Amino acid sequence: MPIINIQMLGSATAEQKAQIVEEITNTMVNILGKNPQNTHIIFNEKSAEDWGHAGELVANRKK
């Protein structure tokens, strides 16, 4: 049972998430032969204050 976690900054619309879920599920089916009924995709959306990169918060890098 694949469980795929997607972590990203910002947010996506419901329509964008639906497309991502469909395409990733299809990829798992086509490449690995996984059952789409057992494929789970979890979105973890973070703000720039919740993400650090290269020693500083991403929110501070945008300023």
Legacy VTK file of the C-alpha trace (Angstrom):
# vtk DataFile Version 3.0
C-alpha trace
ASCII
DATASET POLYDATA
POINTS 63 float
0.000 0.000 0.000
1.774 3.156 -1.148
1.448 6.190 1.100
2.831 9.274 -0.606
3.485 12.435 1.404
3.730 15.738 -0.438
5.208 18.611 1.522
5.137 22.029 -0.049
5.224 25.709 0.688
2.049 27.654 0.114
-1.202 26.102 -0.898
-2.816 24.487 -3.896
-6.442 24.686 -4.952
-8.743 21.699 -4.588
-8.677 21.314 -8.385
-4.860 21.282 -8.428
-4.738 18.718 -5.627
-7.237 16.514 -7.455
-5.070 16.604 -10.573
-1.928 15.804 -8.580
-3.668 12.864 -6.865
-4.892 11.507 -10.195
-1.541 11.807 -11.939
0.544 10.385 -9.089
-1.887 7.497 -8.656
-1.719 6.756 -12.386
2.081 6.851 -12.239
2.125 4.330 -9.375
-0.226 2.059 -11.343
1.647 2.376 -14.659
5.200 2.063 -13.360
4.897 -0.105 -10.261
1.632 -1.924 -10.936
0.095 -0.684 -7.678
-3.611 -0.961 -6.988
-5.119 2.553 -7.159
-7.610 1.593 -4.437
-4.696 1.133 -2.036
-2.769 4.285 -2.972
-2.905 7.144 -0.461
-1.610 10.695 -1.016
-1.267 13.170 1.841
-0.670 16.898 1.381
1.249 18.815 4.038
1.120 22.485 3.174
3.418 24.764 5.130
3.817 28.492 5.396
7.167 30.125 4.750
7.563 30.533 8.537
7.409 26.743 8.930
10.206 25.958 6.476
13.953 26.428 6.811
16.553 26.230 4.054
20.268 26.994 3.956
20.322 28.017 7.611
17.394 30.415 7.665
13.632 30.537 7.454
12.282 30.762 3.935
10.071 33.648 5.113
13.192 35.652 5.945
14.812 34.898 2.597
11.873 36.394 0.690
12.289 39.794 2.381
LINES 1 64
63 0 1 2 3 4 5 6 7 8 9 10 11 12 13 14 15 16 17 18 19 20 21 22 23 24 25 26 27 28 29 30 31 32 33 34 35 36 37 38 39 40 41 42 43 44 45 46 47 48 49 50 51 52 53 54 55 56 57 58 59 60 61 62
